[in-house]
């Protein structure tokens, strides 16, 4: 692993710990650390190091998509990903391309200021 990848993983781990302790109680069964674990293999792609997401990244994206099957879970996942996006300095174009690159079609556009309540 490169120093940049290790640093990014450390940031994600720290973010997971902070988010886990700061998340308000919800009816959602999805916790931020689980969301981040699914997305960790995507860091090289999201940060511009890889031209395409890896197989492990896409498996995590598909797993996350399948597990967030209630409104509360989708909102919790959205809030977690918004926070992580800012912390790991992901490239917006990569974040927007990720679902399609992994074979998923989302009915909305990914943006840093997306309203997770809609």
C-alpha positions as CSV (number, residue, x, y, z in Angstrom):
1,X,0.0,0.0,0.0
2,X,1.1,3.5,-0.7
3,X,1.5,6.2,1.9
4,X,-1.5,8.0,0.4
5,X,-3.7,4.9,0.6
6,X,-2.7,4.2,4.2
7,X,-3.4,7.8,5.1
8,X,-6.8,7.7,3.4
9,X,-7.7,4.5,5.2
10,X,-6.6,6.0,8.5
11,X,-8.9,9.0,7.8
12,X,-11.8,6.6,6.9
13,X,-11.2,4.6,10.1
14,X,-11.1,7.7,12.2
15,X,-14.2,9.0,10.5
16,X,-16.0,5.8,11.1
17,X,-15.2,5.9,14.8
18,X,-16.3,9.6,15.1
19,X,-19.5,9.1,13.0
20,X,-20.4,6.0,15.0
21,X,-20.3,7.9,18.3
22,X,-22.0,11.1,16.9
23,X,-24.8,9.5,14.9
24,X,-28.2,10.2,16.5
25,X,-30.4,7.2,17.4
26,X,-32.3,6.1,14.3
27,X,-34.6,3.3,13.2
28,X,-32.0,2.4,10.6
29,X,-30.0,-0.9,10.9
30,X,-27.1,0.4,8.9
31,X,-24.2,2.0,10.9
32,X,-21.7,4.3,9.4
33,X,-18.7,2.0,10.1
34,X,-20.4,-0.7,8.0
35,X,-21.0,1.8,5.2
36,X,-17.4,2.9,5.2
37,X,-16.1,-0.7,5.3
38,X,-18.1,-1.5,2.1
39,X,-16.7,1.7,0.4
40,X,-13.0,1.4,1.5
41,X,-12.0,-0.6,-1.6
42,X,-13.3,2.4,-3.7
43,X,-10.8,4.9,-2.3
44,X,-8.2,4.6,-5.0
45,X,-10.9,5.2,-7.7
46,X,-12.6,8.0,-5.8
47,X,-9.4,9.8,-5.1
48,X,-8.3,9.6,-8.8
49,X,-5.6,7.0,-8.4
50,X,-7.4,4.3,-10.5
51,X,-9.2,4.8,-13.8
52,X,-11.9,2.3,-13.0
53,X,-13.3,0.9,-9.7
54,X,-12.0,-2.5,-8.6
55,X,-14.0,-5.6,-8.4
56,X,-13.9,-5.3,-4.6
57,X,-15.1,-1.8,-4.8
58,X,-18.1,-2.7,-7.0
59,X,-18.9,-5.6,-4.7
60,X,-19.0,-3.2,-1.8
61,X,-21.2,-0.7,-3.7
62,X,-23.6,-3.4,-4.7
63,X,-23.7,-4.8,-1.1
64,X,-24.4,-1.4,0.3
65,X,-27.1,-0.7,-2.3
66,X,-28.8,-4.0,-1.5
67,X,-28.6,-3.6,2.3
68,X,-30.1,0.0,2.4
69,X,-33.6,-1.1,1.6
70,X,-35.6,1.1,3.9
71,X,-36.0,4.9,3.8
72,X,-34.3,5.2,7.2
73,X,-31.3,3.1,6.0
74,X,-31.0,5.0,2.8
75,X,-31.0,8.3,4.7
76,X,-28.4,7.0,7.2
77,X,-26.2,5.7,4.4
78,X,-26.5,9.0,2.5
79,X,-25.5,11.1,5.5
80,X,-22.5,8.8,6.2
81,X,-21.3,9.0,2.6
82,X,-21.7,12.8,2.5
83,X,-19.4,13.1,5.6
84,X,-16.9,10.6,4.2
85,X,-16.8,12.3,0.8
86,X,-15.6,15.5,2.4
87,X,-13.1,13.7,4.7
88,X,-11.4,11.6,2.0
89,X,-11.3,14.4,-0.6
90,X,-13.0,12.3,-3.3
91,X,-13.3,13.6,-6.8
92,X,-16.9,14.5,-7.6
93,X,-16.7,13.0,-11.1
94,X,-15.5,9.7,-9.7
95,X,-18.3,9.6,-7.1
96,X,-20.9,10.4,-9.7
97,X,-19.5,7.7,-12.1
98,X,-19.2,5.0,-9.4
99,X,-22.7,3.6,-9.4
100,X,-22.9,3.3,-13.2
101,X,-19.3,1.9,-13.4
102,X,-20.5,-0.8,-11.0
103,X,-23.6,-1.6,-12.9
104,X,-26.1,0.3,-10.7
105,X,-28.6,2.9,-11.9
106,X,-29.6,5.5,-9.4
107,X,-32.6,7.7,-9.8
108,X,-30.7,10.8,-8.6
109,X,-27.4,12.6,-9.2
110,X,-24.7,12.3,-6.5
111,X,-23.7,15.7,-5.3
112,X,-21.8,16.9,-2.1
113,X,-24.9,18.8,-1.0
114,X,-27.5,16.2,-1.8
115,X,-30.5,16.4,0.6
116,X,-30.6,13.0,2.2
117,X,-34.2,13.5,3.4
118,X,-35.6,13.4,-0.1
